[in-house]
Amino acid sequence: MVMTSHRYLSGDKGLNSFTLVETIVTIAVIVIIVAIGLPAFSSAISRSRQIKSINNLRTIGQAIHLYAADNQGVLPLMCGTSGGGFSNPIWSTDILGIYVGSNNTTNGVVKDPELLKNHGGLGDYAANSDVLHCAVSGYSSSPSPLPVAALGARSSKVIMVVAAEDGSRALPNGAWYVSAFGVAFNPQGPYSRPSDRGTGRVLAVFADGHTEAILKTNLISDIRNYFLVNP
């Protein structure tokens, strides 16, 4: 006699499928894993942008020092010649164009990857007016370019170029210069100023060429020491 098994007939539902409870548990586990991993992923992206930005500043510092080595140890002017006006940032458009490459002056090393929109038309990193002087009267302590030797021990203490924003315009944005005496008086005033891009750290290259990610609170509390050659 042939026995017929009914084990896999339609009346036997659910043996090889998930129950509603199992499905809910699986989804919950996936949600938890994503919730745990997303901040780490976001942090990794943020760290990558910071590294790229630091590398940009390091390249900028190297280019400026190459210029000084080729010009009797004198740093480039921030602005005021090669066109005769304040709005011509020769330190970036001319100097970096020579020592980094013309393709990098507007879209390369002066474009900050930590700034996700509203990039400055002349760059997102700002020259410190007390280190890279402006030939236009009133913007620097002197209209003449500063010799590297004049910095002495201050070269490792004073910022040369910094991630910046224009406080007079809608944020976020980028700015190409910082008035040292303006920020020394009011580091968060409505003008060009250092920017942490919302990360809590301000990226900068110092006059000796080294780079730092400075806590914004520390920068503000010691702003004169960071931006003035003679604080």
C-alpha positions, 0 to 999 in steps of 0.5 A: 500500500502506497502512503501519501505524505501531506507534509508539504501540502498547502495546508502546512503553511509557514514551515519555510517562511518568516513569521510576522514577529521574526520579520519585525525583529529582523527589521529592528536589528537592521535599524539598530545596526544602521543607527550605530554605523551611520554616525561612524560613517559620517565621522569618517567622511568629516575626518576625510574632508578635514585631512584634505583641507589640512593638506590644502593649507600645507600646500599653500604654506609651501607655495608661499615659502617657495616664493619667499625663497625666490625673493630674498626671504620676503613674503608675498603681499596679500593685495594691493599690487598687480592690479593696484586694488584691495580686491586683487588677492595676489597671494592666491591668484598670482603666487599660488598660480605660479608655485602650485599651478594655475588650475589650482588658484580658483578650484583647487587648493583654495577651495575648502572641502569642509565648506560644502556650499557658497565657496568664496569667489576668490577662495575659502582660505584667508591670508592674515593681513599682519603676516601677508601685508597689503600694499593698500594703506590701512589694511596692514601694519605696513604696506611693505612685504614682511621679511620671513626673518622679521618673524623670528620665534613668532613664526611658529606662533602666528597664523599665516593662512586660515579657513575663513568666512565673511560674517557680513554675508549669509553663512556658510561661505568662504573668505580670502583675507582676514584683517588681523587687527579687526579679529584681534578686537572682535574675533566674531565680528561681522567681517572676514574672520576665522571659521571652524565650518561647524566642526569646532576646530579652525584649520590654519597654516602658520608662518613657519609652514606647520598646520594645526586644527585649533579648537575654536574656543582656544583660538578666540581666547588667545586671538591676539597671539594667533593673529598679531606678529607683535601681540 
